[in-house]
Amino acid sequence: MGNEQIPQPPSAAATPHRPAIQETSVAVAAHRWLLGRAGALWALLTDRPTSLYAASVLRIGYGLLYLIFLLREFPHRDEIWGPGSPWTPALAHQLFDQTGWNSILILSESRAYFELCYVMALATSALFMLGWRTRALSVLFAVVVTSFHARSIFMTDGGDNLILLMALYLVLTASGRRWSLDARRNRLKTARAGHAPEPVRGLYVRQLCEARVTLTTVMHNCGIFVIAAQVCFLYGSAGLYKIQGPTWGGGTALHYALNLELFQPWPELSHLVDGYPMVIAVASYVTVLLQVAFPFVLFGKLKYPVLAVLLGMHIGIAVLLGLPLFSGAMIIADAVFLPDRFYAFLPHLWRRAARRTGVGRREPGRVEGTGFVPSQGRPGVPSSEQRATPA
């Protein structure tokens, strides 16, 4: 009896260990989740460049838009940017001392120098649009846009500001990888190389090449993300500002805009549209709704109808309010949200439409074939273009 041991109740000090263990497991799971997210983000930035087709569309669009803008203002170039402008180079120097802006147009007051700069701006815009030596031309294009913007900054509007920002962001991107003369030159170089073995490189040279590729990829992806964020901020802030105004809340903002003489390229058309109050009210509410909701619909399929409605809205602004530069800049910026598979599918869609309409019919007696150039890479190894674009 004396040797019997009385069972002891569980110690009260041992009970708090279970919540501690649970807290530790939750902390470990959260730590692993954070590491996984960080690894996925790093892989997204460094593995491969994203939205190469979208970057090329931005390059072609803004290069073409600025080229048309310079050609349109060619008869008035002296009054806007040249020595004959009311905003003289001396006044521009005073403003630059206060704001920190600068322009290559005021380095000399000679008319011959200004004409040379204007011709160089036209050539730069055209070559940047075509994608010739895109890395160097992107920097030169940004210098051109910044110089013309700063020289006559009081004559700019929202479209000019957006083109300036996009020109600076495109310097970071690899916008010449698709639909460019650079891409064509690289394909021809690969085709000429044929089955020639790659040159043997040392370890140090290979590491430098890998570091260069990684740095280029990171810069490109960061540039694309910054462009997308800029467009989201633009739409979101515009929608929030509209909500604060009584005219947009009452659905009458477009009515007042259509009756301003400054924004009536075709008064009869503006008065015709203004004659439908219900349409004006619905368009006002839809504009505010889409702009506020735009940053929240980018990660689903709902973004495609939203982008389609925004495209129609910008076309309406260009036609009814006479703001083609602003509308064109916004339409081009929206192209960054379309995936590469959309742009890669466009040539196939064009060929299918051409076959249905008979545009691409072959001549009689011509040998039928697939219509594709045979692979120029090594046997069994798909080329970079074949990996990027589905057959």
C-alpha positions in Angstrom: 0.0 0.0 0.0 2.8 2.4 0.8 4.4 1.7 -2.5 1.3 2.7 -4.5 1.7 5.9 -6.5 -1.1 8.2 -6.6 -1.7 9.5 -10.2 -0.8 13.1 -10.4 -3.0 15.5 -12.4 -1.5 17.0 -15.5 0.7 19.9 -14.6 -0.9 23.3 -15.1 2.4 24.7 -16.3 2.4 22.3 -19.3 -0.9 23.5 -20.8 0.3 26.9 -22.2 2.8 25.0 -24.4 0.1 24.1 -27.0 -0.7 27.7 -28.0 3.0 28.4 -28.1 3.5 25.5 -30.5 0.6 26.7 -32.7 2.0 30.2 -32.8 5.4 28.9 -33.8 3.8 26.8 -36.6 1.8 29.8 -37.8 5.0 32.0 -37.8 6.9 29.3 -39.7 4.1 29.0 -42.3 3.9 32.8 -42.7 7.7 32.9 -43.1 7.6 30.2 -45.8 4.8 32.0 -47.6 6.8 35.3 -47.6 9.8 33.5 -48.9 7.8 31.8 -51.6 6.2 35.1 -52.6 9.6 36.8 -52.6 11.0 34.0 -54.7 8.2 34.2 -57.2 8.6 38.0 -57.5 12.3 37.6 -58.1 11.7 34.9 -60.7 9.1 37.2 -62.4 11.7 40.0 -62.6 14.7 38.0 -63.6 13.6 34.8 -65.5 12.4 36.4 -68.8 11.3 39.7 -70.1 7.5 40.2 -70.1 5.2 42.0 -72.5 7.8 42.3 -75.3 5.0 42.8 -77.9 3.4 45.4 -75.7 6.7 47.3 -75.4 7.0 47.2 -79.2 3.5 48.5 -79.6 4.4 51.4 -77.3 7.5 52.1 -79.2 5.8 52.1 -82.6 2.8 54.1 -81.2 4.6 56.9 -79.5 7.3 57.2 -82.2 4.6 57.5 -84.9 2.4 59.8 -82.8 5.3 62.2 -82.1 6.4 62.1 -85.7 2.9 63.0 -86.8 2.8 65.8 -84.2 6.1 67.3 -85.4 4.9 67.1 -89.1 1.6 68.7 -88.2 3.3 71.6 -86.4 6.0 72.0 -89.1 4.5 75.2 -90.5 4.4 76.7 -87.0 7.6 75.3 -85.6 9.3 78.7 -85.4 6.5 80.3 -83.4 6.3 77.4 -81.0 9.9 76.3 -80.4 12.1 78.4 -82.6 13.9 81.7 -82.3 10.8 83.5 -83.4 8.7 82.2 -80.5 7.2 84.8 -78.1 8.7 82.7 -75.3 12.3 83.7 -76.1 15.3 81.6 -75.2 16.2 84.2 -72.5 12.8 83.7 -70.8 13.3 79.9 -71.1 16.7 80.2 -69.4 15.1 82.1 -66.5 12.4 79.4 -66.1 15.0 76.6 -66.3 17.0 78.2 -63.5 13.9 77.9 -61.3 12.5 74.5 -62.4 15.6 72.5 -63.3 14.4 71.8 -66.8 16.7 71.9 -69.8 16.5 71.8 -73.6 18.9 71.3 -76.4 16.9 73.9 -78.5 18.2 76.8 -76.5 21.9 75.9 -76.7 22.1 78.3 -79.7 19.7 81.1 -81.0 20.8 80.4 -84.6 17.9 79.5 -86.9 20.1 77.0 -88.8 20.8 75.2 -85.5 17.0 75.1 -84.7 16.2 73.7 -88.2 18.9 71.1 -87.8 17.5 70.1 -84.4 14.0 69.8 -85.9 15.2 67.6 -88.7 17.0 65.4 -86.2 13.9 65.2 -84.2 11.9 64.0 -87.2 14.6 61.4 -88.1 14.8 60.2 -84.4 11.1 59.7 -84.2 10.9 57.8 -87.5 13.9 55.5 -86.6 12.7 54.9 -83.1 9.3 53.9 -84.5 11.0 51.5 -86.9 13.2 50.0 -84.2 16.6 50.8 -85.6 19.3 50.6 -82.9 16.6 50.8 -80.4 18.7 51.1 -77.3 20.5 54.2 -78.4 17.5 55.7 -80.2 15.3 55.3 -77.1 17.6 57.6 -75.2 17.8 60.1 -78.1 14.0 60.0 -78.4 13.6 60.8 -74.7 16.0 63.7 -75.1 14.0 65.0 -78.1 10.7 64.8 -76.3 12.0 66.4 -73.2 13.7 69.2 -75.1 10.6 70.1 -77.1 8.4 69.8 -74.1 10.5 72.1 -71.9 11.1 74.7 -74.7 7.4 75.6 -74.8 6.1 74.1 -71.6 3.2 76.6 -71.3 1.7 75.2 -74.5 1.6 71.6 -73.4 -1.4 69.6 -72.2 -2.1 66.2 -70.7 -1.2 64.3 -73.9 2.2 66.0 -74.0 2.9 65.1 -70.4 1.9 61.5 -70.9 4.2 61.2 -74.0 7.0 62.7 -72.0 6.6 60.1 -69.2 6.3 57.2 -71.6 9.4 58.3 -73.6 11.4 58.3 -70.3 10.0 54.9 -69.2 10.7 53.3 -72.6 14.4 53.9 -72.2 14.3 51.0 -69.6 12.5 48.6 -71.8 13.7 46.2 -74.5 11.2 47.6 -77.0 13.2 46.5 -80.0 12.8 42.7 -79.5 9.7 42.4 -81.6 8.4 44.1 -84.8 11.6 46.1 -85.4 14.5 46.4 -87.7 16.7 45.1 -84.8 14.6 41.9 -84.6 14.9 41.4 -88.3 18.6 41.9 -88.2 19.0 39.4 -85.4 16.9 36.8 -87.3 19.0 37.2 -90.4 22.2 36.9 -88.3 20.9 33.7 -86.8 20.0 32.3 -90.2 23.4 33.1 -91.6 25.1 31.4 -88.6 23.3 28.2 -89.5 24.9 25.2 -87.9 28.1 26.9 -87.0 29.2 26.0 -83.4 29.1 28.7 -80.8 32.5 30.2 -79.9 34.0 28.9 -76.7 34.0 31.6 -74.0 35.8 31.7 -70.7 34.0 31.5 -67.4 34.5 35.2 -66.7 33.1 36.2 -70.0 30.1 33.9 -69.6 29.4 35.3 -66.1 29.5 38.8 -67.6 27.1 37.9 -70.3 24.7 36.3 -67.9 24.8 39.4 -65.6 24.1 41.6 -68.6 21.1 39.5 -69.6 19.8 39.5 -66.1 20.2 43.3 -65.7 18.5 43.9 -69.0 15.6 41.7 -68.1 15.2 43.3 -64.7 15.3 46.8 -66.2 12.7 45.9 -68.9 10.3 44.3 -66.5 10.6 47.2 -64.0 10.0 49.6 -66.9 6.8 47.7 -68.0 5.5 47.6 -64.4 6.2 51.3 -64.0 4.3 52.1 -67.2 1.3 49.9 -66.0 1.3 51.6 -62.6 1.5 55.1 -64.2 -1.6 54.3 -66.3 -3.4 52.9 -63.2 -2.6 56.0 -61.2 -3.8 58.2 -64.1 -7.1 56.5 -64.4 -7.7 56.2 -60.7 -6.8 59.8 -59.8 -8.9 61.1 -62.7 -11.9 59.1 -61.5 -11.5 60.2 -57.9 -11.2 63.8 -58.9 -14.4 63.5 -61.0 -16.3 62.1 -58.1 -15.6 65.2 -56.1 -17.1 67.5 -58.8 -20.8 68.2 -58.8 -21.1 68.3 -62.6 -19.8 64.7 -62.9 -22.0 63.5 -60.1 -25.0 65.2 -61.7 -24.2 63.8 -65.1 -23.8 67.2 -66.8 -20.0 67.5 -67.2 -20.0 66.3 -70.8 -22.8 68.8 -71.6 -20.7 71.7 -70.5 -17.6 70.3 -72.3 -19.5 69.9 -75.6 -20.6 73.5 -75.4 -17.2 75.1 -75.0 -16.0 76.8 -78.2 -12.4 75.8 -77.5 -13.4 72.1 -77.7 -15.7 72.2 -80.7 -13.8 71.1 -83.9 -17.2 70.3 -85.4 -19.9 72.4 -83.6 -22.8 70.7 -85.5 -21.6 67.3 -84.3 -21.2 68.5 -80.7 -24.7 70.0 -80.7 -26.1 66.8 -82.2 -24.7 64.7 -79.4 -25.6 67.2 -76.8 -29.2 66.9 -77.9 -29.5 63.5 -76.1 -29.4 64.2 -72.4 -29.8 60.6 -71.3 -26.8 59.6 -73.4 -24.8 62.4 -71.9 -25.7 61.3 -68.3 -25.0 57.6 -68.9 -21.7 58.4 -70.5 -20.7 60.6 -67.6 -21.5 57.9 -65.0 -19.8 55.2 -67.0 -16.7 57.3 -67.4 -16.3 57.8 -63.7 -17.1 54.2 -62.9 -14.6 52.8 -65.4 -11.8 55.1 -64.3 -12.3 54.3 -60.6 -12.6 50.6 -61.2 -9.8 50.3 -63.7 -6.9 49.4 -61.4 -9.1 46.6 -59.8 -10.1 44.7 -63.0 -6.6 44.2 -64.5 -6.2 40.7 -63.1 -9.2 39.1 -64.7 -11.0 38.8 -68.0 -13.2 41.8 -67.1 -10.3 44.1 -68.3 -11.0 43.3 -72.0 -14.5 44.8 -72.1 -13.3 47.7 -69.9 -10.4 48.4 -72.3 -12.8 48.2 -75.3 -15.1 50.8 -73.6 -12.1 53.0 -72.8 -11.0 52.8 -76.4 -14.4 54.1 -77.6 -14.3 56.8 -74.9 -10.9 58.1 -76.2 -12.1 58.0 -79.8 -15.0 60.1 -78.8 -12.7 62.6 -77.0 -10.6 62.8 -80.1 -13.5 63.4 -82.4 -15.9 65.5 -80.3 -13.4 67.5 -78.2 -10.6 67.9 -80.7 -7.9 66.2 -78.5 -6.3 63.6 -80.8 -2.9 63.8 -79.3 -4.2 63.1 -75.8 -6.5 60.3 -77.0 -3.8 58.7 -79.0 -1.4 58.8 -76.1 -4.0 57.1 -73.8 -4.9 54.5 -76.4 -1.3 53.5 -76.9 -0.7 53.4 -73.1 -3.7 51.0 -72.7 -2.0 48.6 -75.0 0.5 47.6 -72.2 -2.3 45.6 -70.5 -2.8 43.2 -73.4 -0.8 40.0 -73.1 1.7 38.8 -75.6 -0.5 36.0 -76.8 -3.0 38.6 -78.0 -0.4 40.3 -80.2 1.1 37.0 -81.3 -2.3 35.9 -82.5 -2.9 39.0 -84.6 -0.8 37.7 -87.6 -2.7 34.4 -87.6 -6.0 36.4 -87.5 -4.9 38.5 -90.4 -3.9 35.5 -92.5 -7.3 33.9 -91.7 -9.2 37.0 -92.7 -7.0 37.3 -95.9 -7.9 33.7 -96.9 -11.6 34.3 -96.4 -11.6 37.5 -98.4 -9.4 36.1 -101.1 -6.6 38.6 -100.6 -4.0 35.9 -100.0 -5.0 33.5 -102.8 -2.1 31.8 -104.5 -1.5 32.3 -108.2 -2.4 29.3 -110.5 0.5 27.0 -111.0 2.3 28.0 -107.9 3.4 25.2 -105.6 1.3 25.0 -102.5 3.1 25.1 -99.2 2.8 25.9 -95.6 3.7 29.5 -96.2 6.3 29.5 -93.4 10.0 29.8 -93.7 11.8 26.6 -92.6 13.5 26.6 -89.3 17.0 28.1 -89.4 18.2 26.9 -86.1 19.9 23.7 -85.1 18.1 20.4 -85.8 15.8 19.6 -82.9 16.4 22.9 -81.1 13.7 25.5 -81.6 14.8 29.0 -82.2 14.0 31.9 -79.9 11.3 33.2 -82.2 9.6 29.7 -82.3 9.7 29.5 -78.5 8.2 33.0 -78.2 5.5 32.8 -80.8 3.1 29.8 -81.1 3.1 28.0 -84.4 
